[in-house]
């Protein structure tokens, strides 16, 4: 799917006036990360997304929502050049990520992040909340990767599609590679590699 998204972006780039991309539909969360990543903020795109009947845009003013750490851990036997980041919004994913990394120690260090609000379907209630979520999460991820000298981030996410898309839209200068992990219920598998 990434080659197809890049081809669409190349066609849109032929007309420099096209900078608003409206997207609708349902897809796996990893596909929303990839879409946001290809039509990124640094490429000067604005994305408008349908989130449960409301149109939310990536250029909305950020709300006061903050991102907080809910834990840091070392992963026994994990790759020290890779860090894992688990992001909880709709519900907690911490136990599932720990179980995955116990049997697949692909990262040396693990960080858990979440908004400073109760988790659930009503955690992010506006485009401004999702903009603040994406920017705050990106900054925390980048700082964690730099702290550990990591070239790769494994990204685990439990939240709405708008959060995945908006975070992908901000995903530059975090690490050389970001491996989006897809929930397989049970377990995780690598999905899109954002590099």
C-alpha positions, -999 to 999 in steps of 0.1 A, spaced: 0 0 0 29 24 6 40 25 -30 4 33 -40 2 61 -15 35 75 -27 22 74 -63 -9 93 -53 12 119 -36 34 123 -67 3 129 -88 -9 155 -63 25 172 -62 22 179 -99 -4 206 -89 13 225 -61 -20 241 -51 -34 208 -38 -25 207 -1 -58 196 15 -65 158 13 -99 146 24 -100 110 34 -130 88 45 -135 52 52 -125 24 76 -91 6 76 -67 -10 99 -49 15 122 -16 8 106 -30 20 73 -40 52 89 -5 57 102 9 51 67 -16 76 51 -7 103 76 30 96 72 29 99 34 8 131 34 29 146 62 30 179 79 66 185 66 53 180 31 28 208 38 -3 186 35 -34 191 56 -56 160 62 -93 162 68 -107 130 83 -142 118 92 -141 108 128 -175 94 137 -194 118 115 -173 149 124 -147 164 101 -114 169 119 -83 185 103 -47 183 111 -44 221 110 -68 227 139 -55 246 169 -41 223 195 -61 219 227 -46 219 262 -44 180 262 -11 168 275 7 134 270 20 117 301 43 87 307 26 57 324 58 37 326 93 29 314 109 -5 314 140 -24 302 133 -54 281 155 -84 290 175 -96 260 161 -68 238 179 -50 210 195 -19 225 193 0 191 155 -3 192 130 11 216 93 3 219 65 28 225 31 18 236 3 44 233 -30 40 251 -60 62 242 -91 41 239 -79 15 264 -48 1 281 -24 -19 259 4 -23 284 0 -59 294 -4 -70 257 28 -52 247 47 -66 276 36 -102 267 46 -96 231 81 -83 240 86 -112 265 84 -137 236 98 -113 210 124 -91 227 130 -69 196 135 -37 217 158 -29 246 137 -3 263 99 3 265 80 35 271 42 38 277 24 70 269 -12 82 273 -33 114 273 -37 131 307 -74 121 307 -94 90 314 -90 65 286 -119 54 265 -139 64 234 -144 100 248 -107 106 256 -101 126 224 -132 148 217 -121 173 190 -96 179 162 -77 201 186 -73 172 211 -60 149 184 -35 176 172 -23 181 207 -21 143 211 -1 138 179 24 166 187 29 157 223 33 120 215 58 127 188 80 148 211 79 122 238 88 94 213 116 114 198 131 123 232 130 86 243 146 74 211 174 100 214 179 92 251 186 56 242 204 63 209 178 42 191 177 40 153 144 22 153 110 26 172 84 -2 175 51 16 177 21 0 195 -12 19 195 -47 14 210 -68 44 199 -91 60 173 -82 61 136 -79 99 138 -51 95 163 -32 71 141 -36 93 111 -26 126 129 3 109 146 16 95 112 12 131 99 37 143 125 61 114 123 93 130 111 127 132 128 117 106 155 141 78 145 155 64 113 128 37 112 94 34 128 79 0 127 41 1 131 30 -30 150 -4 -44 141 -26 -60 167 -34 -96 157 -56 -104 187 -37 -121 202 -2 -108 197 13 -83 173 30 -85 139 50 -59 121 30 -39 96 42 -7 78 78 3 81 80 41 80 116 52 71 
